[in-house]
Amino acid sequence: PPMPWLDRQLPQTPTVRASAGRGGTQISWSKSRGCKNYAVQVRYGNRWVLAGVSAGNSLTIRGVPDAIAVSAVNRFGTTSTPFILSKR
């Protein structure tokens, strides 16, 4: 669980890019100082799902979602404001 009393500062929001291809959607993001994990959520229609938690800076998912949100997670479980990409 998050422990905000240990560190009240939110992690820096990562910058996110995505590109759709034949094998799915490749999502990549910038590293946020002090964060080793990133939560990737995707939206299909009205439903948001957790696509994965990654220690790297990229993830490939199946299909093409309507929206993608990536949040940095620090060692105290505090998440950044998500960077959200959506279809135009």
RAFEN-V29532 format. One record per helix or strand. SS is the DSSP state (alpha for helix, beta for strand). FROM is the first residue (numbers start at 0). TO is the last residue. If there is no record, write none. Layout:
<<SS & FROM & TO> <SS & FROM & TO>>
This chain:
<<beta & 15 & 20> <beta & 23 & 28> <beta & 34 & 43> <beta & 46 & 53> <beta & 57 & 60> <beta & 66 & 73> <beta & 78 & 78> <beta & 82 & 85>>
